[in-house]
Structure formats: C-alpha cells, structure tokens
Amino acid sequence: MEEKKVYTVTEINREAKKLLESRFFSVKLEGEVVKPAISSGHCYFTLKDIHGATIPAVLFKGTAARMGGYPEHGKEIEVTGSLTIYERNGRYQIIVNHFCLKGAGRLFQQFEALKQKLKEEGLFDEQHKKPLPKLPRKICLVTSPTGAAVQDMIKNITMRFPNIEIYIVPVSVQGKGSEIPIANGLRLADSFKPDVIITGRGGGSLEDLWSFNEEVVARTIFGCKAPVVSAVGHEVDFTIADFVADVRAATPTQAAEIVVPSKIELQNEINSLKIRLNQNITSNIRLKRQRLEVFEKQRFLVRPELLLSERSQYLDDLIYTLKRNTSSHLNLQEKKVQHLNEKLQLKSPKNILKSRKVAFMTLINRLKSRKSTLLQIKKIKQKNIEEKLLSVNMKKKTALKKNYLLQGVKGLKNSMGKVYTAKNKEFRLNIEKLEVMSPLKQLSKGYSIARNEDGTILKSVEKVNKGDRVKVDISNGILDCVVEEKKTLNRKVL
C-alpha cells in the first residue's frame, strides 16, 4: 500500500490558496460593514449578511485612494474582489477591488445606460445649447421652496442685480416620483416665458439626487424654449440634467452668479465705455478738424475752376495726341497696303505671262536678225568667189570653185540648221514652261480664280460675307456670282 504524502501547514495553506484563487478570482458580495479598522492606510473589516454569516475583507491603501474613501460601519455595501487565504493563519478572506453602497451599482448602470441613450439621440449636442442672455429680466427657479438652495439663489440674485424679477415654482426635489413634479414645474416655468430657468437643489447622496437622473426630467429640459441652467448638488455631483441643460452650474450659488451679472461691475464697465467713447469722439473730431484745415488750404478747393481748367487742358492734349497718332498710324498702314499691292502686281500671273511673252518676242527678233545677217554674209562670200573665178581659168577654176562653193554652202547649211534646231528647241522649251506657269493652263484643268467686285483675288472665305457679289474666272469666260453661304475648312497647304 502506497504511503500518503505528509504536508506541512504552510504547504496545505498554499495549495488551498491556489485552489481558492483560481476558482473565485472575481466575485461580488453584499453585506453590512462591521468594525472597519484602518492600519497603514489599509482598511480591515468584516462583511456580514442577513443570516449572520461573516467573511473578513481587506481594502488596500491604493484601492481606497482610487475609491475616494473607506466603507463606514453599519453601511450596506456591494463589493467586488477575489477570494484568497492568508497563509500564516489559514484564514480565508476577500481582497476588495471595488465597493459601493448597496443599490448604487444598479443605479450607476441605469445612469450610464440613460446617458448613452440620450447622447446617441443628440440631446447633449452643443448645437442644441441655447445661449444665456446678457442681462435677464425675468428668472424662474424650479426647486424646493424650503431648502437652503433657493434662499442662496434669491440672495445672490438680488445682491448682484436687485431689479430682476424672480418667480419660484415650488416642487419636490427628492423621493420616489418626485421627477414628475420637477418636469411639470419646468413646463409651467417655461410657459411664463422667462429669460432663464434655473432648476436644482442642494447636495445629497446618489439616491437623493436621483430625480434629476430620470428621463422625463431630461426630455422636459431639452424641450424648454427658455435656456435652462442645471444646479444640482455639489461640484463633484453630476446628473443627467447637467448634460441636457444649456448650462451646468456646480452649485445653486454658482448658478446665480452665472445667470446674473453684477450690477456694480456692469455700471463700472458702462462708465469705462463712456470714457472710451468720449475719448474716441474727441479724437475723431480733432482728426476731422485737422483734415478740414488741410483741405481749406488746397487751392483746388478754394478755386475749383482751376482744377476743371487743368483737366480740360489735359483732355485737349490727349485728343490732339490721339488724332496725331491715329493719322500717323493710318498713313503707315496705307503705305504698307500700297507696297503689298505693288508686290502683288509683280507676282500676278498676267504680268509674268506678259513679261515672258516680251522676252520670247525679243528672242524671235534676235533669231531673225541673226538669220538675215548670215544670209547677207553668205551672199557676199558667194559674190567674192564668183568674181575670183572669172579671173581664173573659167572651166577649171569654175569647177573647183563651184565644188568649193557647194561644200561651203553645204557646211553653212549644216551650221545654220544646227543653230536653228538648237534655238527652235530652246524656244519650244520656253513655250512649254510658259504654258505650265500660265494661269490659263490651270483654268483649263477645271480650276478657277475668284475676285471681289474691285478685282482683288480672294484667298480666304473670311474676306467675303453672305450676299457679296463675286466674279469667277474659268477657262473660257467669267462668271458673276452672289455668295449665299460660306463654310470654313481646315485645309493644310503642303
């Protein structure tokens, strides 16, 4: 039989601690606080339930600082923590990580749920916040008529500005169902058309302030036409009404100070503004007077006709300069147009053809003259040869001379034939060139030349308008046409 292990007390307490902490790492307990004792900042107390069962509890210093205090004796609280065993004496206990008054946890959850709901609906948005008037004339207080809060607000309002009208709408601000009177009181106050509504109460527990966390109060505040100031509890207390209201005041006393300005301070501010206004008016008058004195010394203001005369003379100069420049510009443009016309005439196909024809006729005359000269030379030579043949043996010399003469004539004919052929070939080439360059040759191919009424050749449709008369040269005549429509084509000339 295997022998069982023997544990020490420390070992068994440690094992039990591990089991307990793993099983009950985070638990919630509720009960009554019994005899809390504070040592070195830590709080040791006992938590007892309605059956009389107890469990030791420890709240360490850091947690207490985070929670803002220690639990009080006799209070019913809810705690969240982990179970453990203190190894030295084997006593199990709960280490408290969080605690609150019994029921406060449930209320807090309700608070957060309603807050999130209203936020998502936009009731907290800044765009819905109404501004407070600079100096209200009528203020409605929706609060308890017997509490210290209403007395503090009345006192501060009358002390800061005694002339303000104060209306009190008495309501119950604590207890079950008190949210209904508060909501009704807000509606009643809003029906009076006041400048501002203040609702709130003095400090208290979460349960005491809970009426201002109810949805009906929040929605009534949101629906008021007059701006609403929420003044519930102390500075550390926050309610749903604070988030919905147009302005949140930490206390009722502060609400009065926010809503009502100090009359003395306003009077001081008005006096200061009066002084500044008088100074500005005096300074402005002094400045205007100085400028007036300067203007009075201006000769144009004393004698305005001088300014008119100078402006008139300046206008005449401008007119003269404009006329001179316009005339000069027109003359220059006319010279340019004349020069372009001359160049155009030189480039005209008619003039070119005429010039080529003159050159051709000159060449024909030169050829005729050359031919006549050669014939005369030939006759003279022939005459000389005949005279020499007469002085020699007629038969012998005549035969020889005749043969020589025939050879000379033959050579002359060959030379003249070659010259004539070459000149004739050159002539024909010139004729062909002239025919190629002749506009008449182009007209015979189907082309035409358009001119306006003054004979100017048209190169663009922009030079004519609908209804203009146009003359069109073709191969065998001239057409007189009227423009009925024109179209612009983006043709590129190679």
Secondary structure by P-SEA (a helix, b strand, c coil): cbbbbbbcaaaaaaaaaaaaaaaccbbbbbbbbccccccccbbbbbbbccccbbbbbbbcaaaaaaacccccccccccccbbbbbcccccbbbbbcccccccaaaaaaaaaaaaaaaaaaacccccccbbbbcccccbbbbccccccaaaaaaaaaaaaacccbbbbbbccccccccaaaaaaaaaaaaaaacccbbbbbbbbbccccccccccaaaaaaaaacccbbbbbccccccccccccccccccccaaaaaaaacccaaaaaaaaaaaaaaaaaaaaaaaaaaaaaaaaaaaccccccaaaaaaaaaaaaaaaaaaaaaaaaaaaaaaaaaaaaaaaaaaaacaaaaaaaaaaaaaaaaaaaaaaaaaaaaaaaaaaaaaaaaaaacaaaaaaaaaaaaaaaaaaaaaaaaaaaaaaaaaaaaaaaaaaaaacaaaaaaaccbbbbccccccccccccccccbbbbbbcccbbbbbbbcbbbbbbcccc
